[in-house]
Amino acid sequence: MSLPEDPRTPQTANPAAPHSVQPPHSAAPPSLRPETVVVETARPAREDDAPVNLPITVSSTFVGVGELADGGRGYGRFSNPTWDPFEEALARLEGCELPGLLYGSGLAAIASALELTAPGGTVIMPAHTYQGALVGAEEAAAKGRFDLVTVDIADTEAVLAALAAAKAKTGVERAGILGDHPVVLWVESPTNPMLEVADLPALVAGAHAHGALVIVDNTFATPLLQRPLDMGADVVVHSVTKYLAGHSDVVLGAVVTGDPQVRAALHHDRSIRGAIAGPFEAWLALRGLRTLALRMERACENAQVLAERLAGHPAVRAVRYPGLPGDAGHARARAQMSGFGAIISIDLGPAGVAEAVVGACRLWTPATSLGGVESLIERRRRHTAEPATVPEGLVRLSVGIEHVEDLWADLELALREAPHQH
């Protein structure tokens, strides 16, 4: 059975349909800067008494006659007008002509993107990556869905060698539809939680030379700091839950691609699996996206100050933050990012010391997740699924938009009060 495609997909769009949406770049000149794009994109038509913000559409089905393949919405699992503005705004931020696809969670988006791998194919993934993606890939590999190879994503030669080995195993060139890509390179840069930085242009070029599809998780950087599609990546994945929505109040994911065939396949996968977003959550995410530029600017400024101070603190064994000149990923980050992000990882040694510091914080909230307006702190190895190569005492800091001196005072006091072992 063939499900109807998204009415905004170029091959299936019906220009006469009353709900048709203009392509993302047609609403305003392409010269608009990202800070303006997040505010201006996907507004209602400028008509007398029209709302400034698009309303929430709460409906499980839509009126229509005839074949659904003519571009109609049809049913709430296929399409919803409340998804459209967010999907268009994110696509414009990523520099993509095709609307993105919103999912019910970041992991739903990841799972859908992994379905682009051919049965029996190979997925190459960073050894340090979002644990949900890693666990999902490991479980799929254990069931024989595909082979999983983990690599140090910062070691370009090692990644290229893994790509060559995967191509030799399959001997098949890249295709263009769901489930037909024998080799998939999954990139996260900076990585979670070790903040390793991949050489994205080199990896994309090498992957394509070996017939691989390149998927980049751009959650940490956001399209304001890094645009993987501009560097040749095929697909970009986001946990919208984090910086894009930005207020720790929704769970959503998204995928963006400039390939119409890949997008149509992903849309079909989302529809058939029902991995969709609720309209209210989509509306909240768009509202959060409007302030992304301001939030990222403040959070990144705070993170730079804190990272520099932590690097000189006697209780901190090591700091990972691409904005530090001595960081292993600094040069690459400067070359391919417009900012260094708002995540810092610090090694405090023994797990007990790290837990004591987390527990002593009063302003920093001990919680998982990241990317909200509030600052969060967490010892990552408290999660049993976290890779064993992540140090026991590694603490991840998600820096928020509070005053940096208040954040530093709270963190510095916690570092002083906690027992330390050397």
MIDRENGU-958194 format. One record per residue (C-alpha): residue number from 1; residue in one letter; chain; x, y, z. Coordinates in nm, 2 decimals. Layout:
! MIDRENGU-958194
(site NUM; A; A; (X; Y; Z))
...
***
This chain:
! MIDRENGU-958194
(site 1; M; A; (0.00; 0.00; 0.00))
(site 2; S; A; (0.13; 0.34; -0.09))
(site 3; L; A; (0.06; 0.62; 0.15))
(site 4; P; A; (0.00; 0.98; 0.03))
(site 5; E; A; (0.31; 1.20; 0.02))
(site 6; D; A; (0.36; 1.53; 0.18))
(site 7; P; A; (0.16; 1.79; -0.02))
(site 8; R; A; (0.47; 2.02; -0.01))
(site 9; T; A; (0.69; 1.76; -0.19))
(site 10; P; A; (0.76; 1.92; -0.53))
(site 11; Q; A; (0.67; 1.60; -0.73))
(site 12; T; A; (0.33; 1.57; -0.56))
(site 13; A; A; (0.23; 1.92; -0.47))
(site 14; N; A; (-0.10; 2.05; -0.59))
(site 15; P; A; (-0.07; 2.43; -0.65))
(site 16; A; A; (-0.44; 2.47; -0.65))
(site 17; A; A; (-0.49; 2.31; -0.31))
(site 18; P; A; (-0.61; 2.57; -0.05))
(site 19; H; A; (-0.36; 2.45; 0.20))
(site 20; S; A; (-0.06; 2.45; -0.03))
(site 21; V; A; (0.25; 2.62; 0.12))
(site 22; Q; A; (0.51; 2.82; -0.07))
(site 23; P; A; (0.86; 2.69; -0.08))
(site 24; P; A; (1.07; 2.81; 0.22))
(site 25; H; A; (1.28; 3.06; 0.03))
(site 26; S; A; (0.99; 3.22; -0.16))
(site 27; A; A; (0.86; 3.41; 0.14))
(site 28; A; A; (1.15; 3.65; 0.18))
(site 29; P; A; (1.48; 3.74; 0.01))
(site 30; P; A; (1.76; 3.47; 0.05))
(site 31; S; A; (1.99; 3.74; 0.19))
(site 32; L; A; (1.81; 3.75; 0.53))
(site 33; R; A; (2.04; 3.66; 0.82))
(site 34; P; A; (1.96; 3.36; 1.04))
(site 35; E; A; (1.86; 3.59; 1.33))
(site 36; T; A; (1.59; 3.73; 1.11))
(site 37; V; A; (1.49; 3.40; 0.95))
(site 38; V; A; (1.39; 3.25; 1.29))
(site 39; V; A; (1.15; 3.54; 1.35))
(site 40; E; A; (1.02; 3.61; 1.00))
(site 41; T; A; (0.96; 3.26; 0.85))
(site 42; A; A; (0.63; 3.09; 0.83))
(site 43; R; A; (0.40; 3.38; 0.94))
(site 44; P; A; (0.04; 3.40; 0.82))
(site 45; A; A; (-0.06; 3.60; 0.51))
(site 46; R; A; (-0.07; 3.98; 0.58))
(site 47; E; A; (-0.44; 4.03; 0.55))
(site 48; D; A; (-0.67; 4.25; 0.76))
(site 49; D; A; (-0.74; 4.10; 1.10))
(site 50; A; A; (-0.52; 3.80; 1.03))
(site 51; P; A; (-0.33; 3.67; 1.33))
(site 52; V; A; (0.04; 3.74; 1.36))
(site 53; N; A; (0.10; 3.38; 1.48))
(site 54; L; A; (-0.03; 3.08; 1.30))
(site 55; P; A; (-0.31; 2.90; 1.50))
(site 56; I; A; (-0.29; 2.55; 1.63))
(site 57; T; A; (-0.49; 2.30; 1.42))
(site 58; V; A; (-0.64; 2.02; 1.63))
(site 59; S; A; (-0.79; 1.76; 1.40))
(site 60; S; A; (-0.73; 1.39; 1.34))
(site 61; T; A; (-0.85; 1.41; 0.98))
(site 62; F; A; (-0.92; 1.65; 0.69))
(site 63; V; A; (-1.20; 1.70; 0.44))
(site 64; G; A; (-1.12; 1.56; 0.09))
(site 65; V; A; (-1.25; 1.36; -0.20))
(site 66; G; A; (-1.07; 1.16; -0.47))
(site 67; E; A; (-0.73; 1.00; -0.46))
(site 68; L; A; (-0.51; 1.11; -0.17))
(site 69; A; A; (-0.21; 1.10; -0.40))
(site 70; D; A; (-0.32; 1.43; -0.55))
(site 71; G; A; (-0.16; 1.62; -0.27))
(site 72; G; A; (-0.43; 1.65; -0.01))
(site 73; R; A; (-0.36; 1.62; 0.36))
(site 74; G; A; (-0.60; 1.33; 0.42))
(site 75; Y; A; (-0.53; 1.22; 0.77))
(site 76; G; A; (-0.36; 1.35; 1.08))
(site 77; R; A; (-0.08; 1.10; 1.06))
(site 78; F; A; (0.02; 1.22; 0.72))
(site 79; S; A; (0.02; 1.60; 0.77))
(site 80; N; A; (-0.09; 1.88; 1.00))
(site 81; P; A; (-0.09; 2.26; 0.92))
(site 82; T; A; (0.07; 2.32; 1.26))
(site 83; W; A; (0.38; 2.12; 1.16))
(site 84; D; A; (0.43; 2.32; 0.85))
(site 85; P; A; (0.57; 2.65; 0.98))
(site 86; F; A; (0.83; 2.48; 1.20))
(site 87; E; A; (0.94; 2.24; 0.93))
(site 88; E; A; (0.98; 2.54; 0.69))
(site 89; A; A; (1.16; 2.76; 0.93))
(site 90; L; A; (1.41; 2.48; 1.02))
(site 91; A; A; (1.47; 2.41; 0.66))
(site 92; R; A; (1.55; 2.77; 0.58))
(site 93; L; A; (1.79; 2.78; 0.88))
(site 94; E; A; (1.97; 2.47; 0.74))
(site 95; G; A; (1.98; 2.62; 0.39))
(site 96; C; A; (1.74; 2.36; 0.25))
(site 97; E; A; (1.48; 2.42; -0.02))
(site 98; L; A; (1.26; 2.13; 0.10))
(site 99; P; A; (1.06; 2.15; 0.42))
(site 100; G; A; (1.20; 1.95; 0.71))
(site 101; L; A; (1.01; 1.67; 0.88))
(site 102; L; A; (0.90; 1.70; 1.24))
(site 103; Y; A; (0.89; 1.38; 1.46))
(site 104; G; A; (0.75; 1.29; 1.80))
(site 105; S; A; (1.10; 1.27; 1.95))
(site 106; G; A; (1.46; 1.30; 1.87))
(site 107; L; A; (1.49; 0.92; 1.88))
(site 108; A; A; (1.20; 0.88; 1.65))
(site 109; A; A; (1.38; 1.10; 1.40))
(site 110; I; A; (1.71; 0.91; 1.45))
(site 111; A; A; (1.53; 0.57; 1.41))
(site 112; S; A; (1.37; 0.69; 1.08))
(site 113; A; A; (1.70; 0.82; 0.95))
(site 114; L; A; (1.87; 0.49; 1.03))
(site 115; E; A; (1.60; 0.31; 0.82))
(site 116; L; A; (1.78; 0.46; 0.52))
(site 117; T; A; (2.04; 0.18; 0.56))
(site 118; A; A; (1.99; -0.12; 0.34))
(site 119; P; A; (1.92; -0.45; 0.51))
(site 120; G; A; (2.26; -0.61; 0.58))
(site 121; G; A; (2.44; -0.28; 0.52))
(site 122; T; A; (2.68; -0.10; 0.74))
(site 123; V; A; (2.63; 0.20; 0.97))
(site 124; I; A; (2.95; 0.38; 1.08))
(site 125; M; A; (2.89; 0.58; 1.40))
(site 126; P; A; (3.10; 0.77; 1.65))
(site 127; A; A; (3.20; 0.57; 1.96))
(site 128; H; A; (3.10; 0.87; 2.16))
(site 129; T; A; (2.76; 0.98; 2.04))
(site 130; Y; A; (2.42; 1.04; 2.19))
(site 131; Q; A; (2.35; 0.72; 2.39))
(site 132; G; A; (2.00; 0.68; 2.25))
(site 133; A; A; (2.13; 0.67; 1.90))
(site 134; L; A; (2.41; 0.43; 2.00))
(site 135; V; A; (2.18; 0.20; 2.19))
(site 136; G; A; (1.93; 0.20; 1.91))
(site 137; A; A; (2.19; 0.12; 1.65))
(site 138; E; A; (2.34; -0.16; 1.87))
(site 139; E; A; (2.00; -0.32; 1.91))
(site 140; A; A; (1.93; -0.31; 1.54))
(site 141; A; A; (2.27; -0.46; 1.47))
(site 142; A; A; (2.21; -0.73; 1.73))
(site 143; K; A; (1.90; -0.83; 1.54))
(site 144; G; A; (2.09; -0.85; 1.21))
(site 145; R; A; (1.93; -0.53; 1.06))
(site 146; F; A; (2.28; -0.39; 0.97))
(site 147; D; A; (2.64; -0.41; 1.08))
(site 148; L; A; (2.75; -0.14; 1.32))
(site 149; V; A; (3.11; -0.01; 1.32))
(site 150; T; A; (3.21; 0.25; 1.59))
(site 151; V; A; (3.49; 0.49; 1.52))
(site 152; D; A; (3.68; 0.79; 1.67))
(site 153; I; A; (3.50; 1.05; 1.46))
(site 154; A; A; (3.78; 1.30; 1.51))
(site 155; D; A; (4.03; 1.05; 1.35))
(site 156; T; A; (3.96; 1.12; 0.99))
(site 157; E; A; (4.19; 0.85; 0.85))
(site 158; A; A; (4.03; 0.59; 1.08))
(site 159; V; A; (3.68; 0.69; 0.95))
(site 160; L; A; (3.79; 0.68; 0.59))
(site 161; A; A; (3.94; 0.33; 0.65))
(site 162; A; A; (3.61; 0.21; 0.80))
(site 163; L; A; (3.43; 0.35; 0.49))
(site 164; A; A; (3.66; 0.17; 0.25))
(site 165; A; A; (3.62; -0.16; 0.44))
(site 166; A; A; (3.24; -0.12; 0.44))
(site 167; K; A; (3.23; -0.05; 0.07))
(site 168; A; A; (3.45; -0.35; 0.00))
(site 169; K; A; (3.22; -0.57; 0.20))
(site 170; T; A; (2.91; -0.46; 0.01))
(site 171; G; A; (3.05; -0.37; -0.33))
(site 172; V; A; (2.73; -0.17; -0.39))
(site 173; E; A; (2.72; 0.20; -0.49))
(site 174; R; A; (2.49; 0.44; -0.30))
(site 175; A; A; (2.12; 0.44; -0.41))
(site 176; G; A; (1.85; 0.70; -0.35))
(site 177; I; A; (1.56; 0.55; -0.16))
(site 178; L; A; (1.47; 0.43; 0.19))
(site 179; G; A; (1.65; 0.11; 0.28))
(site 180; D; A; (1.88; 0.11; -0.03))
(site 181; H; A; (2.19; 0.28; 0.11))
(site 182; P; A; (2.44; 0.00; 0.18))
(site 183; V; A; (2.68; 0.22; 0.38))
(site 184; V; A; (2.57; 0.51; 0.61))
(site 185; L; A; (2.81; 0.74; 0.79))
(site 186; W; A; (2.65; 0.88; 1.10))
(site 187; V; A; (2.83; 1.19; 1.22))
(site 188; E; A; (2.79; 1.38; 1.54))
(site 189; S; A; (3.00; 1.69; 1.58))
(site 190; P; A; (3.07; 1.80; 1.85))
(site 191; T; A; (3.01; 1.46; 2.00))
(site 192; N; A; (2.80; 1.39; 2.31))
(site 193; P; A; (2.95; 1.41; 2.57))
(site 194; M; A; (3.32; 1.42; 2.48))
(site 195; L; A; (3.29; 1.71; 2.24))
(site 196; E; A; (3.51; 1.57; 1.97))
(site 197; V; A; (3.50; 1.77; 1.65))
(site 198; A; A; (3.48; 1.59; 1.31))
(site 199; D; A; (3.64; 1.72; 1.00))
(site 200; L; A; (3.30; 1.75; 0.82))
(site 201; P; A; (3.41; 1.85; 0.47))
(site 202; A; A; (3.67; 1.57; 0.46))
(site 203; L; A; (3.44; 1.31; 0.59))
(site 204; V; A; (3.15; 1.40; 0.36))
(site 205; A; A; (3.38; 1.40; 0.06))
(site 206; G; A; (3.54; 1.06; 0.16))
(site 207; A; A; (3.20; 0.91; 0.24))
(site 208; H; A; (3.06; 1.00; -0.10))
(site 209; A; A; (3.37; 0.87; -0.27))
(site 210; H; A; (3.30; 0.54; -0.11))
(site 211; G; A; (2.93; 0.55; -0.20))
(site 212; A; A; (2.80; 0.62; 0.15))
(site 213; L; A; (2.51; 0.83; 0.27))
(site 214; V; A; (2.61; 1.10; 0.53))
(site 215; I; A; (2.37; 1.17; 0.82))
(site 216; V; A; (2.48; 1.45; 1.06))
(site 217; D; A; (2.32; 1.50; 1.41))
(site 218; N; A; (2.34; 1.88; 1.44))
(site 219; T; A; (2.17; 1.90; 1.78))
(site 220; F; A; (2.46; 2.05; 1.97))
(site 221; A; A; (2.56; 2.31; 1.71))
(site 222; T; A; (2.22; 2.40; 1.57))
(site 223; P; A; (2.20; 2.55; 1.22))
(site 224; L; A; (2.30; 2.89; 1.37))
(site 225; L; A; (2.65; 2.75; 1.44))
(site 226; Q; A; (2.69; 2.48; 1.17))
(site 227; R; A; (2.51; 2.39; 0.85))
(site 228; P; A; (2.61; 2.04; 0.74))
(site 229; L; A; (2.41; 2.04; 0.42))
(site 230; D; A; (2.62; 2.33; 0.30))
(site 231; M; A; (2.92; 2.10; 0.35))
(site 232; G; A; (2.76; 1.83; 0.14))
(site 233; A; A; (2.59; 1.61; 0.40))
(site 234; D; A; (2.28; 1.43; 0.28))
(site 235; V; A; (2.06; 1.44; 0.59))
(site 236; V; A; (2.06; 1.64; 0.91))
(site 237; V; A; (1.89; 1.52; 1.23))
(site 238; H; A; (1.79; 1.73; 1.53))
(site 239; S; A; (1.66; 1.66; 1.87))
(site 240; V; A; (1.42; 1.96; 1.87))
(site 241; T; A; (1.37; 1.90; 2.24))
(site 242; K; A; (1.71; 2.07; 2.30))
(site 243; Y; A; (1.81; 2.41; 2.16))
(site 244; L; A; (1.56; 2.45; 1.89))
(site 245; A; A; (1.26; 2.44; 2.12))
(site 246; G; A; (1.48; 2.56; 2.40))
(site 247; H; A; (1.26; 2.56; 2.71))
(site 248; S; A; (1.27; 2.20; 2.83))
(site 249; D; A; (0.89; 2.16; 2.78))
(site 250; V; A; (0.85; 1.95; 2.47))
(site 251; V; A; (0.99; 1.62; 2.33))
(site 252; L; A; (1.03; 1.64; 1.95))
(site 253; G; A; (1.28; 1.55; 1.67))
(site 254; A; A; (1.33; 1.66; 1.31))
(site 255; V; A; (1.51; 1.56; 0.99))
(site 256; V; A; (1.61; 1.79; 0.70))
(site 257; T; A; (1.73; 1.67; 0.36))
(site 258; G; A; (1.77; 1.84; 0.02))
(site 259; D; A; (1.71; 1.51; -0.16))
(site 260; P; A; (1.34; 1.48; -0.27))
(site 261; Q; A; (1.36; 1.10; -0.29))
(site 262; V; A; (1.51; 1.06; 0.05))
(site 263; R; A; (1.26; 1.31; 0.19))
(site 264; A; A; (0.97; 1.12; 0.04))
(site 265; A; A; (1.10; 0.80; 0.18))
(site 266; L; A; (1.14; 0.95; 0.53))
(site 267; H; A; (0.79; 1.10; 0.51))
(site 268; H; A; (0.65; 0.76; 0.43))
(site 269; D; A; (0.84; 0.60; 0.72))
(site 270; R; A; (0.71; 0.87; 0.96))
(site 271; S; A; (0.36; 0.81; 0.84))
(site 272; I; A; (0.36; 0.43; 0.84))
(site 273; R; A; (0.52; 0.42; 1.19))
(site 274; G; A; (0.31; 0.70; 1.33))
(site 275; A; A; (0.62; 0.88; 1.47))
(site 276; I; A; (0.44; 1.22; 1.46))
(site 277; A; A; (0.44; 1.53; 1.67))
(site 278; G; A; (0.13; 1.66; 1.85))
(site 279; P; A; (0.01; 2.00; 1.72))
(site 280; F; A; (0.05; 2.18; 2.05))
(site 281; E; A; (0.41; 2.05; 2.09))
(site 282; A; A; (0.48; 2.17; 1.73))
(site 283; W; A; (0.34; 2.51; 1.81))
(site 284; L; A; (0.55; 2.54; 2.13))
(site 285; A; A; (0.86; 2.44; 1.93))
(site 286; L; A; (0.80; 2.71; 1.68))
(site 287; R; A; (0.75; 2.97; 1.95))
(site 288; G; A; (1.08; 2.85; 2.11))
(site 289; L; A; (1.26; 2.87; 1.77))
(site 290; R; A; (1.18; 3.24; 1.74))
(site 291; T; A; (1.43; 3.32; 2.02))
(site 292; L; A; (1.70; 3.07; 1.92))
(site 293; A; A; (1.94; 3.33; 1.80))
(site 294; L; A; (1.92; 3.53; 2.13))
(site 295; R; A; (1.94; 3.22; 2.35))
(site 296; M; A; (2.24; 3.07; 2.16))
(site 297; E; A; (2.43; 3.40; 2.17))
(site 298; R; A; (2.39; 3.43; 2.54))
(site 299; A; A; (2.45; 3.06; 2.62))
(site 300; C; A; (2.77; 3.05; 2.40))
(site 301; E; A; (2.91; 3.36; 2.56))
(site 302; N; A; (2.85; 3.21; 2.91))
(site 303; A; A; (3.01; 2.88; 2.81))
(site 304; Q; A; (3.32; 3.05; 2.68))
(site 305; V; A; (3.37; 3.24; 3.01))
(site 306; L; A; (3.30; 2.93; 3.22))
(site 307; A; A; (3.53; 2.70; 3.01))
(site 308; E; A; (3.82; 2.94; 3.04))
(site 309; R; A; (3.78; 2.96; 3.42))
(site 310; L; A; (3.73; 2.59; 3.46))
(site 311; A; A; (4.05; 2.52; 3.26))
(site 312; G; A; (4.25; 2.70; 3.54))
(site 313; H; A; (4.07; 2.55; 3.84))
(site 314; P; A; (4.28; 2.31; 4.05))
(site 315; A; A; (3.98; 2.07; 4.11))
(site 316; V; A; (3.93; 2.01; 3.74))
(site 317; R; A; (4.15; 1.75; 3.57))
(site 318; A; A; (4.05; 1.83; 3.22))
(site 319; V; A; (3.80; 2.05; 3.02))
(site 320; R; A; (3.66; 1.97; 2.68))
(site 321; Y; A; (3.52; 2.27; 2.50))
(site 322; P; A; (3.60; 2.36; 2.13))
(site 323; G; A; (3.62; 2.73; 2.22))
(site 324; L; A; (3.95; 2.68; 2.42))
(site 325; P; A; (4.26; 2.73; 2.20))
(site 326; G; A; (4.42; 2.42; 2.35))
(site 327; D; A; (4.12; 2.20; 2.28))
(site 328; A; A; (4.19; 1.92; 2.03))
(site 329; G; A; (3.89; 2.02; 1.82))
(site 330; H; A; (3.95; 2.40; 1.83))
(site 331; A; A; (4.10; 2.45; 1.48))
(site 332; R; A; (3.83; 2.24; 1.31))
(site 333; A; A; (3.56; 2.41; 1.50))
(site 334; R; A; (3.69; 2.75; 1.40))
(site 335; A; A; (3.70; 2.64; 1.04))
(site 336; Q; A; (3.35; 2.49; 1.01))
(site 337; M; A; (3.14; 2.65; 1.28))
(site 338; S; A; (3.04; 3.01; 1.35))
(site 339; G; A; (3.05; 2.95; 1.73))
(site 340; F; A; (3.16; 2.69; 1.98))
(site 341; G; A; (2.83; 2.59; 2.14))
(site 342; A; A; (2.71; 2.59; 2.50))
(site 343; I; A; (2.81; 2.25; 2.62))
(site 344; I; A; (3.12; 2.19; 2.84))
(site 345; S; A; (3.25; 1.86; 2.97))
(site 346; I; A; (3.48; 1.85; 3.27))
(site 347; D; A; (3.67; 1.55; 3.42))
(site 348; L; A; (3.66; 1.56; 3.80))
(site 349; G; A; (3.83; 1.23; 3.86))
(site 350; P; A; (3.65; 0.97; 4.07))
(site 351; A; A; (3.28; 0.92; 4.03))
(site 352; G; A; (3.22; 1.01; 4.39))
(site 353; V; A; (3.38; 1.35; 4.35))
(site 354; A; A; (3.18; 1.42; 4.04))
(site 355; E; A; (2.86; 1.33; 4.22))
(site 356; A; A; (2.95; 1.54; 4.52))
(site 357; V; A; (3.00; 1.85; 4.29))
(site 358; V; A; (2.67; 1.79; 4.11))
(site 359; G; A; (2.49; 1.75; 4.45))
(site 360; A; A; (2.65; 2.07; 4.59))
(site 361; C; A; (2.52; 2.30; 4.31))
(site 362; R; A; (2.23; 2.52; 4.41))
(site 363; L; A; (2.17; 2.71; 4.08))
(site 364; W; A; (2.28; 2.44; 3.83))
(site 365; T; A; (2.00; 2.18; 3.81))
(site 366; P; A; (2.11; 1.81; 3.83))
(site 367; A; A; (1.92; 1.67; 3.54))
(site 368; T; A; (1.97; 1.50; 3.20))
(site 369; S; A; (1.90; 1.67; 2.87))
(site 370; L; A; (2.04; 2.00; 2.75))
(site 371; G; A; (1.97; 2.31; 2.55))
(site 372; G; A; (1.71; 2.48; 2.77))
(site 373; V; A; (1.73; 2.83; 2.91))
(site 374; E; A; (1.83; 2.69; 3.25))
(site 375; S; A; (2.18; 2.55; 3.32))
(site 376; L; A; (2.19; 2.17; 3.38))
(site 377; I; A; (2.47; 1.95; 3.53))
(site 378; E; A; (2.51; 1.58; 3.51))
(site 379; R; A; (2.76; 1.30; 3.56))
(site 380; R; A; (2.72; 1.11; 3.24))
(site 381; R; A; (2.83; 0.77; 3.36))
(site 382; R; A; (2.53; 0.75; 3.59))
(site 383; H; A; (2.36; 0.62; 3.28))
(site 384; T; A; (2.45; 0.25; 3.24))
(site 385; A; A; (2.43; 0.28; 2.86))
(site 386; E; A; (2.70; 0.54; 2.85))
(site 387; P; A; (3.02; 0.40; 2.68))
(site 388; A; A; (3.29; 0.28; 2.91))
(site 389; T; A; (3.54; 0.51; 2.74))
(site 390; V; A; (3.36; 0.81; 2.89))
(site 391; P; A; (3.55; 0.89; 3.22))
(site 392; E; A; (3.36; 0.80; 3.54))
(site 393; G; A; (3.40; 1.15; 3.67))
(site 394; L; A; (3.30; 1.33; 3.35))
(site 395; V; A; (3.04; 1.60; 3.42))
(site 396; R; A; (2.85; 1.75; 3.13))
(site 397; L; A; (2.74; 2.12; 3.17))
(site 398; S; A; (2.46; 2.25; 2.96))
(site 399; V; A; (2.51; 2.62; 3.00))
(site 400; G; A; (2.20; 2.83; 3.00))
(site 401; I; A; (2.12; 3.20; 2.97))
(site 402; E; A; (2.15; 3.31; 3.34))
(site 403; H; A; (2.40; 3.57; 3.44))
(site 404; V; A; (2.74; 3.41; 3.40))
(site 405; E; A; (2.87; 3.54; 3.73))
(site 406; D; A; (2.59; 3.37; 3.92))
(site 407; L; A; (2.66; 3.05; 3.73))
(site 408; W; A; (3.03; 3.07; 3.81))
(site 409; A; A; (2.98; 3.15; 4.18))
(site 410; D; A; (2.75; 2.85; 4.22))
(site 411; L; A; (2.98; 2.61; 4.03))
(site 412; E; A; (3.30; 2.74; 4.20))
(site 413; L; A; (3.15; 2.70; 4.54))
(site 414; A; A; (3.04; 2.34; 4.46))
(site 415; L; A; (3.40; 2.26; 4.34))
(site 416; R; A; (3.54; 2.40; 4.67))
(site 417; E; A; (3.29; 2.23; 4.90))
(site 418; A; A; (3.31; 1.88; 4.74))
(site 419; P; A; (3.57; 1.63; 4.87))
(site 420; H; A; (3.85; 1.59; 4.62))
(site 421; Q; A; (4.08; 1.30; 4.56))
(site 422; H; A; (4.40; 1.33; 4.35))
***
